């Protein structure tokens, strides 16, 4: 399971990838922008009771945000031909997550 800093880092990374501002994320979460800012600045702990809301707003699963999914990198790496760097595997996983979300939204 990810710790507070890891969760916040992932949230920030997802926001950047999705071009989401702090204001837009706050709007999607229906919470104050200042609350989101405090989480991102690490002056407040990530609210575990809102993990579902954050996951929905960022189009990922709560398990992915918390880091409780099976280590897909190792499973994926075992089934792919060729050598991939950790960064390349992460890109592949992110694309796979994108495809899963696309199918869920149909």
C-alpha positions in Angstrom: 0.0 0.0 0.0 1.2 3.5 -0.8 2.0 6.0 1.9 0.7 9.5 2.0 3.5 11.0 0.0 3.3 8.3 -2.7 -0.5 8.8 -3.0 -0.1 12.6 -3.3 2.7 12.2 -5.8 0.5 9.9 -7.9 -2.4 12.3 -7.7 -0.2 15.2 -8.8 1.2 13.0 -11.7 -2.3 12.0 -12.8 -3.5 15.7 -12.6 -0.5 16.7 -14.9 -1.2 13.8 -17.4 -4.9 14.8 -17.6 -4.2 18.6 -17.6 -6.3 19.0 -14.5 -5.9 22.1 -12.4 -6.3 22.2 -8.7 -9.5 24.1 -9.2 -10.9 21.6 -11.6 -10.1 18.7 -9.3 -11.7 20.5 -6.4 -14.8 21.1 -8.5 -15.0 17.4 -9.5 -14.5 16.4 -5.8 -17.0 19.0 -4.6 -14.5 20.2 -2.0 -12.7 23.5 -1.5 -9.7 24.3 -3.7 -7.8 25.1 -0.5 -8.3 21.5 0.7 -6.9 20.1 -2.5 -4.0 22.5 -2.2 -3.3 21.4 1.3 -3.2 17.7 0.2 -0.9 18.5 -2.7 1.4 20.6 -0.5 1.4 17.8 2.0 0.2 20.1 4.8 -2.8 17.7 5.2 -2.9 14.0 5.0 -4.6 12.4 2.0 -8.3 11.8 3.0 -8.7 8.0 2.8 -12.4 8.4 3.2 -12.4 10.2 -0.1 -10.3 7.8 -2.1 -13.3 6.7 -4.2 -14.1 10.3 -5.1 -10.4 11.0 -6.0 -10.3 7.8 -8.1 -13.4 8.7 -10.0 -12.3 12.3 -10.6 -8.9 11.0 -11.9 -10.4 8.0 -13.9 -8.5 5.3 -12.0 -9.4 2.7 -9.5 -9.2 3.3 -5.8 -7.0 0.2 -5.6 -4.6 1.8 -8.1 -4.4 5.1 -6.1 -3.8 3.2 -2.8 -1.3 0.8 -4.5 -3.1 -2.4 -3.4 -3.5 -4.0 -6.8 -1.4 -7.0 -7.7 2.0 -6.0 -9.1 1.0 -5.8 -12.7 4.4 -4.8 -13.9 5.9 -8.1 -13.0 2.9 -10.0 -14.4 3.0 -7.9 -17.6 6.8 -8.2 -17.9 6.6 -12.0 -17.7 4.2 -12.0 -20.7 5.9 -9.5 -23.0 8.7 -10.4 -25.4 11.7 -8.1 -25.2 13.3 -6.0 -22.5 11.4 -3.0 -21.3 12.6 -0.4 -18.9 10.6 0.4 -15.8 9.5 3.6 -17.4 8.3 1.8 -20.6 6.4 -0.7 -18.5 4.8 2.1 -16.6 3.7 3.7 -19.9 2.3 0.4 -21.0 0.4 0.1 -17.7 -1.0 3.6 -18.0 -2.2 2.9 -21.5 -3.9 -0.3 -20.3 -5.6 1.6 -17.5 -6.7 4.2 -20.1 -8.2 1.4 -22.3 -10.0 -0.1 -19.2 -11.5 3.2 -18.3 -12.6 3.8 -21.9 -14.5 0.5 -21.9 -16.1 1.3 -18.5 -17.4 4.6 -19.8 -19.3 3.1 -22.7 
